[in-house]
Amino acid sequence: MRTDTDPTDADSANTDSANTASTDATPVGPAHAASAAADAETSGFWWTAGPGRWVCLAVILAAAVLFPFVFNNPATTSVAIFTLLYVGAASAWNTFSGYAGYMALGNAAFYGSGAYVMANLATHLGMRGGVAVFALVPLAGLGTGLIAIPVGWLALRTRRHTFVVVTIAVFFIFQLLAYNLRSVTDGSAGMPMPLPPWLAVEYNDYFYAAALIVAVIAVAVAWTVRRSSFGLKLLAIRDDEDRALGLGVRTGRVKLSAFVITGTLTGMCGAVYAYYLGSVYPPFAFDALFDVTVALMAFLGGLGTISGPVIGALILEPVQQYLNTQLTDAGFALIVFGALFLVVVGFLPEGIVPASGRLLRALRIRAARSGVTE
């Protein structure tokens, strides 16, 4: 199944293919070609272009900042926290899998690793609960990134379909290690996190702010990668890895770098998650549903786009939270999401963002033709 970038103008899809094939003949690529590809790609925000895009982004960011003040119900802000964490995790997943075309179904290994790195750092540093604990989130991300290096080096020695199987195996290995490495994880007893001193009425506000910052960082990294020569190399690998290698792209190094970036950002999401829960247990840190969910979010919104995973997370995570409250059997919830994944892939393979962009473009062309005929 082939997925293209956001189709915001008549030639966006063709521009991506042409540029990724032609600009990677050297490690960096001609500057004018990279600029042309960046101009053709509208960062996934298909509803506006030019200066209006930044106004739209500012409005969205302001709405996100004001959300907990307008909707201050703890149940609502709790769902919002998890939604923002999945925005970050889905954007991180898309930075590698969406751009390079390697479907990873083991990112829960990094999510759980970030949670355990966070717990170990807080424990060994003797930190008490408070805002200062959030300073460990970047460190947890870096620690997870270090873990991702050997994992990626081994997994990326395979291609495509085999890679998917390897990432699933990695997830189960990490899950089993969490149960058995008691000196690091405390096994099934779980690792406690510092207890925040905040009042119940303001408890969620701090975690909402932390989750929002991590989500913004993940989306900003995805945006930066997509509009860089590094992003062009990833797209070249997605289109034809052998050809990209023949044109001079160091495919192994590029894939590993993107894989580590994904692991780092996912680990940061897991770190905030661990502090919010107050303790880390293997079945919660390493959850198979996490892998299905982040992939489904990216596919629903638009694989390889920037805004697609964001939109997918904003739609699916509230649905998942609702299912968690209605379905006591976690296995059934996994079946529901697996079936939804098949429906999305089968009936909306491009995702919401590309499909909407294609529809808007067709409407503009039709309106232009109607104006000419009149």
One Martini backbone bead per residue (centre of mass of N, CA, C, O) as a GRO file, in nm:
protein
  374
    1MET     BB    1   0.094   0.036   0.025
    2ARG     BB    2   0.047   0.370  -0.083
    3THR     BB    3   0.164   0.682   0.048
    4ASP     BB    4   0.115   1.022   0.052
    5THR     BB    5   0.132   1.331   0.070
    6ASP     BB    6   0.002   1.622   0.104
    7PRO     BB    7  -0.264   1.736  -0.118
    8THR     BB    8  -0.251   2.086  -0.169
    9ASP     BB    9  -0.167   2.055  -0.469
   10ALA     BB   10  -0.146   1.950  -0.791
   11ASP     BB   11   0.192   1.870  -0.744
   12SER     BB   12   0.276   1.727  -0.471
   13ALA     BB   13   0.318   1.428  -0.535
   14ASN     BB   14   0.522   1.466  -0.773
   15THR     BB   15   0.732   1.628  -0.620
   16ASP     BB   16   0.820   1.420  -0.417
   17SER     BB   17   0.920   1.201  -0.616
   18ALA     BB   18   1.120   1.375  -0.774
   19ASN     BB   19   1.294   1.481  -0.538
   20THR     BB   20   1.373   1.208  -0.399
   21ALA     BB   21   1.521   1.107  -0.664
   22SER     BB   22   1.714   1.375  -0.721
   23THR     BB   23   1.833   1.498  -0.433
   24ASP     BB   24   2.003   1.214  -0.337
   25ALA     BB   25   2.284   1.198  -0.486
   26THR     BB   26   2.353   1.341  -0.232
   27PRO     BB   27   2.360   1.374   0.101
   28VAL     BB   28   2.201   1.661   0.074
   29GLY     BB   29   2.149   1.821  -0.171
   30PRO     BB   30   2.007   2.050  -0.337
   31ALA     BB   31   1.879   2.341  -0.229
   32HIS     BB   32   1.653   2.397  -0.441
   33ALA     BB   33   1.511   2.121  -0.414
   34ALA     BB   34   1.443   2.132  -0.113
   35SER     BB   35   1.276   2.390  -0.136
   36ALA     BB   36   1.063   2.283  -0.330
   37ALA     BB   37   0.959   2.057  -0.146
   38ALA     BB   38   0.881   2.240   0.091
   39ASP     BB   39   0.672   2.407  -0.070
   40ALA     BB   40   0.487   2.168  -0.153
   41GLU     BB   41   0.488   2.119   0.140
   42THR     BB   42   0.224   2.200   0.396
   43SER     BB   43   0.271   2.044   0.675
   44GLY     BB   44  -0.036   1.915   0.674
   45PHE     BB   45  -0.188   2.199   0.641
   46TRP     BB   46  -0.463   2.206   0.422
   47TRP     BB   47  -0.653   2.463   0.513
   48THR     BB   48  -0.386   2.634   0.465
   49ALA     BB   49  -0.181   2.920   0.364
   50GLY     BB   50   0.071   3.083   0.451
   51PRO     BB   51   0.017   3.310   0.697
   52GLY     BB   52  -0.250   3.165   0.791
   53ARG     BB   53  -0.112   2.922   0.921
   54TRP     BB   54   0.006   3.068   1.172
   55VAL     BB   55  -0.259   3.163   1.283
   56CYS     BB   56  -0.382   2.883   1.317
   57LEU     BB   57  -0.164   2.775   1.509
   58ALA     BB   58  -0.203   2.989   1.731
   59VAL     BB   59  -0.497   2.915   1.792
   60ILE     BB   60  -0.452   2.619   1.867
   61LEU     BB   61  -0.249   2.672   2.097
   62ALA     BB   62  -0.433   2.852   2.266
   63ALA     BB   63  -0.655   2.640   2.306
   64ALA     BB   64  -0.472   2.434   2.451
   65VAL     BB   65  -0.397   2.620   2.692
   66LEU     BB   66  -0.710   2.688   2.776
   67PHE     BB   67  -0.860   2.421   2.827
   68PRO     BB   68  -0.828   2.372   3.150
   69PHE     BB   69  -0.993   2.643   3.214
   70VAL     BB   70  -1.264   2.558   3.076
   71PHE     BB   71  -1.203   2.235   3.129
   72ASN     BB   72  -1.193   2.139   3.478
   73ASN     BB   73  -1.256   1.855   3.467
   74PRO     BB   74  -1.082   1.580   3.559
   75ALA     BB   75  -1.187   1.385   3.341
   76THR     BB   76  -1.123   1.568   3.098
   77THR     BB   77  -0.816   1.623   3.155
   78SER     BB   78  -0.733   1.329   3.147
   79VAL     BB   79  -0.799   1.281   2.850
   80ALA     BB   80  -0.616   1.511   2.747
   81ILE     BB   81  -0.349   1.395   2.839
   82PHE     BB   82  -0.358   1.132   2.673
   83THR     BB   83  -0.392   1.270   2.401
   84LEU     BB   84  -0.120   1.424   2.401
   85LEU     BB   85   0.059   1.174   2.426
   86TYR     BB   86  -0.045   1.057   2.151
   87VAL     BB   87   0.046   1.284   1.976
   88GLY     BB   88   0.346   1.239   2.033
   89ALA     BB   89   0.365   0.932   1.964
   90ALA     BB   90   0.251   0.947   1.671
   91SER     BB   91   0.458   1.150   1.563
   92ALA     BB   92   0.702   0.975   1.624
   93TRP     BB   93   0.622   0.731   1.454
   94ASN     BB   94   0.598   0.895   1.182
   95THR     BB   95   0.897   0.987   1.154
   96PHE     BB   96   0.962   0.692   1.062
   97SER     BB   97   0.728   0.519   0.934
   98GLY     BB   98   0.604   0.740   0.745
   99TYR     BB   99   0.874   0.831   0.594
  100ALA     BB  100   1.025   0.535   0.551
  101GLY     BB  101   0.813   0.274   0.552
  102TYR     BB  102   0.845   0.149   0.850
  103MET     BB  103   0.662  -0.076   1.031
  104ALA     BB  104   0.616  -0.020   1.372
  105LEU     BB  105   0.524  -0.268   1.652
  106GLY     BB  106   0.734  -0.159   1.923
  107ASN     BB  107   0.703   0.129   2.080
  108ALA     BB  108   0.635   0.029   2.370
  109ALA     BB  109   0.929  -0.014   2.452
  110PHE     BB  110   0.983   0.301   2.478
  111TYR     BB  111   0.757   0.382   2.662
  112GLY     BB  112   0.845   0.195   2.898
  113SER     BB  113   1.139   0.289   2.919
  114GLY     BB  114   1.076   0.581   2.997
  115ALA     BB  115   0.931   0.508   3.259
  116TYR     BB  116   1.175   0.355   3.396
  117VAL     BB  117   1.383   0.578   3.379
  118MET     BB  118   1.224   0.778   3.546
  119ALA     BB  119   1.203   0.606   3.805
  120ASN     BB  120   1.510   0.565   3.850
  121LEU     BB  121   1.593   0.859   3.869
  122ALA     BB  122   1.408   0.942   4.106
  123THR     BB  123   1.518   0.732   4.306
  124HIS     BB  124   1.838   0.786   4.291
  125LEU     BB  125   1.793   1.110   4.345
  126GLY     BB  126   1.569   1.163   4.565
  127MET     BB  127   1.301   1.270   4.467
  128ARG     BB  128   1.047   1.486   4.495
  129GLY     BB  129   0.759   1.603   4.455
  130GLY     BB  130   0.713   1.798   4.153
  131VAL     BB  131   0.825   2.000   3.904
  132ALA     BB  132   1.123   1.887   3.900
  133VAL     BB  133   1.058   1.606   3.773
  134PHE     BB  134   1.024   1.710   3.474
  135ALA     BB  135   1.338   1.730   3.420
  136LEU     BB  136   1.355   1.408   3.354
  137VAL     BB  137   1.226   1.373   3.074
  138PRO     BB  138   1.470   1.424   2.882
  139LEU     BB  139   1.645   1.201   3.011
  140ALA     BB  140   1.456   0.970   2.943
  141GLY     BB  141   1.474   1.014   2.639
  142LEU     BB  142   1.781   0.969   2.613
  143GLY     BB  143   1.784   0.685   2.733
  144THR     BB  144   1.598   0.566   2.514
  145GLY     BB  145   1.779   0.638   2.273
  146LEU     BB  146   2.007   0.446   2.359
  147ILE     BB  147   1.833   0.191   2.338
  148ALA     BB  148   1.762   0.231   2.027
  149ILE     BB  149   2.030   0.174   1.891
  150PRO     BB  150   2.062  -0.141   1.911
  151VAL     BB  151   1.779  -0.206   1.814
  152GLY     BB  152   1.803  -0.069   1.535
  153TRP     BB  153   2.057  -0.213   1.432
  154LEU     BB  154   1.913  -0.490   1.424
  155ALA     BB  155   1.633  -0.437   1.286
  156LEU     BB  156   1.761  -0.275   1.022
  157ARG     BB  157   1.874  -0.544   0.881
  158THR     BB  158   1.596  -0.535   0.777
  159ARG     BB  159   1.291  -0.562   0.581
  160ARG     BB  160   0.989  -0.448   0.632
  161HIS     BB  161   0.823  -0.721   0.713
  162THR     BB  162   1.046  -0.822   0.901
  163PHE     BB  163   1.052  -0.571   1.079
  164VAL     BB  164   0.777  -0.605   1.208
  165VAL     BB  165   0.843  -0.872   1.354
  166VAL     BB  166   1.082  -0.765   1.519
  167THR     BB  167   0.928  -0.546   1.682
  168ILE     BB  168   0.740  -0.741   1.823
  169ALA     BB  169   0.964  -0.901   1.964
  170VAL     BB  170   1.080  -0.663   2.123
  171PHE     BB  171   0.838  -0.607   2.296
  172PHE     BB  172   0.830  -0.888   2.445
  173ILE     BB  173   1.111  -0.869   2.562
  174PHE     BB  174   1.064  -0.616   2.735
  175GLN     BB  175   0.832  -0.728   2.899
  176LEU     BB  176   0.993  -0.963   3.027
  177LEU     BB  177   1.213  -0.788   3.154
  178ALA     BB  178   1.022  -0.633   3.348
  179TYR     BB  179   0.961  -0.896   3.519
  180ASN     BB  180   1.284  -0.998   3.568
  181LEU     BB  181   1.429  -0.712   3.629
  182ARG     BB  182   1.423  -0.635   3.952
  183SER     BB  183   1.667  -0.431   3.987
  184VAL     BB  184   1.511  -0.222   3.780
  185THR     BB  185   1.169  -0.284   3.806
  186ASP     BB  186   1.042  -0.476   4.042
  187GLY     BB  187   0.855  -0.604   3.866
  188SER     BB  188   0.526  -0.668   3.958
  189ALA     BB  189   0.538  -0.447   4.191
  190GLY     BB  190   0.673  -0.202   4.103
  191MET     BB  191   0.737   0.152   4.056
  192PRO     BB  192   0.769   0.429   4.228
  193MET     BB  193   0.665   0.758   4.248
  194PRO     BB  194   0.657   1.061   4.318
  195LEU     BB  195   0.459   1.263   4.521
  196PRO     BB  196   0.259   1.503   4.460
  197PRO     BB  197   0.163   1.821   4.634
  198TRP     BB  198  -0.099   1.864   4.500
  199LEU     BB  199  -0.401   1.949   4.448
  200ALA     BB  200  -0.677   1.818   4.305
  201VAL     BB  201  -0.764   2.080   4.137
  202GLU     BB  202  -0.440   2.096   4.010
  203TYR     BB  203  -0.311   1.828   3.920
  204ASN     BB  204  -0.365   1.817   3.599
  205ASP     BB  205  -0.228   2.081   3.501
  206TYR     BB  206   0.070   1.990   3.503
  207PHE     BB  207   0.036   1.747   3.307
  208TYR     BB  208  -0.080   1.902   3.075
  209ALA     BB  209   0.165   2.082   3.023
  210ALA     BB  210   0.368   1.853   2.975
  211ALA     BB  211   0.215   1.715   2.741
  212LEU     BB  212   0.209   1.961   2.554
  213ILE     BB  213   0.514   1.997   2.523
  214VAL     BB  214   0.573   1.718   2.405
  215ALA     BB  215   0.384   1.743   2.162
  216VAL     BB  216   0.517   1.993   2.034
  217ILE     BB  217   0.794   1.868   1.997
  218ALA     BB  218   0.709   1.632   1.813
  219VAL     BB  219   0.584   1.808   1.587
  220ALA     BB  220   0.835   1.984   1.535
  221VAL     BB  221   1.018   1.752   1.449
  222ALA     BB  222   0.845   1.652   1.215
  223TRP     BB  223   0.855   1.918   1.059
  224THR     BB  224   1.165   1.943   1.032
  225VAL     BB  225   1.219   1.676   0.891
  226ARG     BB  226   1.025   1.711   0.644
  227ARG     BB  227   1.190   2.001   0.558
  228SER     BB  228   1.444   1.831   0.507
  229SER     BB  229   1.698   1.645   0.380
  230PHE     BB  230   1.642   1.411   0.570
  231GLY     BB  231   1.348   1.375   0.478
  232LEU     BB  232   1.413   1.310   0.182
  233LYS     BB  233   1.560   1.047   0.243
  234LEU     BB  234   1.322   0.901   0.369
  235LEU     BB  235   1.141   0.920   0.115
  236ALA     BB  236   1.333   0.764  -0.068
  237ILE     BB  237   1.316   0.503   0.094
  238ARG     BB  238   1.011   0.464   0.063
  239ASP     BB  239   1.006   0.446  -0.249
  240ASP     BB  240   1.339   0.351  -0.298
  241GLU     BB  241   1.599   0.212  -0.146
  242ASP     BB  242   1.794   0.115  -0.369
  243ARG     BB  243   1.804   0.381  -0.522
  244ALA     BB  244   1.901   0.558  -0.289
  245LEU     BB  245   2.165   0.405  -0.252
  246GLY     BB  246   2.268   0.454  -0.547
  247LEU     BB  247   2.254   0.786  -0.496
  248GLY     BB  248   2.401   0.810  -0.184
  249VAL     BB  249   2.232   0.709   0.043
  250ARG     BB  250   2.258   0.646   0.389
  251THR     BB  251   2.033   0.439   0.493
  252GLY     BB  252   2.121   0.327   0.767
  253ARG     BB  253   2.173   0.600   0.910
  254VAL     BB  254   1.899   0.731   0.859
  255LYS     BB  255   1.718   0.519   0.994
  256LEU     BB  256   1.852   0.521   1.275
  257SER     BB  257   1.805   0.817   1.340
  258ALA     BB  258   1.495   0.806   1.326
  259PHE     BB  259   1.461   0.583   1.536
  260VAL     BB  260   1.584   0.743   1.774
  261ILE     BB  261   1.392   0.979   1.770
  262THR     BB  262   1.144   0.812   1.830
  263GLY     BB  263   1.242   0.692   2.100
  264THR     BB  264   1.280   0.960   2.251
  265LEU     BB  265   0.989   1.073   2.231
  266THR     BB  266   0.846   0.824   2.351
  267GLY     BB  267   0.995   0.834   2.624
  268MET     BB  268   0.875   1.106   2.714
  269CYS     BB  269   0.586   1.010   2.725
  270GLY     BB  270   0.637   0.780   2.933
  271ALA     BB  271   0.734   0.965   3.165
  272VAL     BB  272   0.473   1.123   3.210
  273TYR     BB  273   0.298   0.875   3.256
  274ALA     BB  274   0.439   0.773   3.514
  275TYR     BB  275   0.391   1.025   3.692
  276TYR     BB  276   0.082   1.024   3.671
  277LEU     BB  277   0.033   0.735   3.796
  278GLY     BB  278   0.282   0.680   4.032
  279SER     BB  279   0.350   0.411   3.866
  280VAL     BB  280   0.526   0.106   3.747
  281TYR     BB  281   0.403  -0.142   3.521
  282PRO     BB  282   0.437  -0.374   3.282
  283PRO     BB  283   0.137  -0.379   3.155
  284PHE     BB  284   0.139  -0.056   3.121
  285ALA     BB  285   0.412   0.005   2.980
  286PHE     BB  286   0.363  -0.280   2.810
  287ASP     BB  287   0.136  -0.226   2.551
  288ALA     BB  288  -0.011  -0.351   2.270
  289LEU     BB  289  -0.223  -0.121   2.219
  290PHE     BB  290  -0.025   0.105   2.160
  291ASP     BB  291   0.075   0.014   1.880
  292VAL     BB  292  -0.200   0.013   1.740
  293THR     BB  293  -0.283   0.307   1.801
  294VAL     BB  294  -0.055   0.476   1.665
  295ALA     BB  295  -0.096   0.356   1.384
  296LEU     BB  296  -0.395   0.430   1.352
  297MET     BB  297  -0.363   0.734   1.377
  298ALA     BB  298  -0.183   0.772   1.127
  299PHE     BB  299  -0.373   0.640   0.919
  300LEU     BB  300  -0.623   0.815   0.966
  301GLY     BB  301  -0.487   1.097   0.913
  302GLY     BB  302  -0.190   1.040   0.767
  303LEU     BB  303   0.061   0.900   0.626
  304GLY     BB  304   0.340   1.121   0.627
  305THR     BB  305   0.222   1.339   0.784
  306ILE     BB  306   0.177   1.590   1.026
  307SER     BB  307  -0.137   1.620   1.105
  308GLY     BB  308  -0.249   1.331   1.107
  309PRO     BB  309  -0.169   1.219   1.395
  310VAL     BB  310  -0.315   1.442   1.544
  311ILE     BB  311  -0.601   1.384   1.444
  312GLY     BB  312  -0.608   1.086   1.523
  313ALA     BB  313  -0.571   1.136   1.831
  314LEU     BB  314  -0.818   1.330   1.873
  315ILE     BB  315  -1.018   1.095   1.797
  316LEU     BB  316  -0.923   0.812   1.938
  317GLU     BB  317  -0.862   0.858   2.242
  318PRO     BB  318  -1.147   0.922   2.344
  319VAL     BB  319  -1.256   0.650   2.245
  320GLN     BB  320  -1.072   0.474   2.419
  321GLN     BB  321  -1.166   0.584   2.693
  322TYR     BB  322  -1.455   0.494   2.657
  323LEU     BB  323  -1.398   0.190   2.624
  324ASN     BB  324  -1.261   0.154   2.902
  325THR     BB  325  -1.534   0.219   3.060
  326GLN     BB  326  -1.718  -0.007   2.902
  327LEU     BB  327  -1.469  -0.215   2.883
  328THR     BB  328  -1.328  -0.454   3.092
  329ASP     BB  329  -1.206  -0.598   2.846
  330ALA     BB  330  -0.903  -0.555   2.695
  331GLY     BB  331  -0.921  -0.758   2.460
  332PHE     BB  332  -1.171  -0.630   2.322
  333ALA     BB  333  -1.044  -0.356   2.262
  334LEU     BB  334  -0.831  -0.475   2.070
  335ILE     BB  335  -1.032  -0.582   1.863
  336VAL     BB  336  -1.160  -0.313   1.789
  337PHE     BB  337  -0.894  -0.177   1.689
  338GLY     BB  338  -0.823  -0.388   1.477
  339ALA     BB  339  -1.081  -0.349   1.308
  340LEU     BB  340  -1.039  -0.044   1.260
  341PHE     BB  341  -0.775  -0.074   1.108
  342LEU     BB  342  -0.892  -0.233   0.866
  343VAL     BB  343  -1.096  -0.018   0.780
  344VAL     BB  344  -0.900   0.211   0.721
  345VAL     BB  345  -0.718   0.061   0.515
  346GLY     BB  346  -0.959  -0.020   0.321
  347PHE     BB  347  -1.135   0.280   0.307
  348LEU     BB  348  -0.874   0.485   0.420
  349PRO     BB  349  -0.563   0.481   0.308
  350GLU     BB  350  -0.476   0.790   0.316
  351GLY     BB  351  -0.659   0.956   0.488
  352ILE     BB  352  -0.782   1.253   0.588
  353VAL     BB  353  -0.584   1.462   0.475
  354PRO     BB  354  -0.547   1.367   0.178
  355ALA     BB  355  -0.849   1.335   0.109
  356SER     BB  356  -0.928   1.629   0.168
  357GLY     BB  357  -0.728   1.761  -0.026
  358ARG     BB  358  -0.840   1.627  -0.280
  359LEU     BB  359  -1.126   1.743  -0.256
  360LEU     BB  360  -1.053   2.046  -0.252
  361ARG     BB  361  -0.908   2.046  -0.523
  362ALA     BB  362  -1.151   1.955  -0.693
  363LEU     BB  363  -1.333   2.196  -0.616
  364ARG     BB  364  -1.149   2.417  -0.729
  365ILE     BB  365  -1.142   2.317  -1.020
  366ARG     BB  366  -1.447   2.326  -1.067
  367ALA     BB  367  -1.481   2.629  -1.004
  368ALA     BB  368  -1.287   2.729  -1.225
  369ARG     BB  369  -1.440   2.604  -1.465
  370SER     BB  370  -1.706   2.750  -1.414
  371GLY     BB  371  -1.589   3.038  -1.450
  372VAL     BB  372  -1.498   3.002  -1.745
  373THR     BB  373  -1.774   2.921  -1.876
  374GLU     BB  374  -1.917   3.194  -1.775
   0.00000   0.00000   0.00000
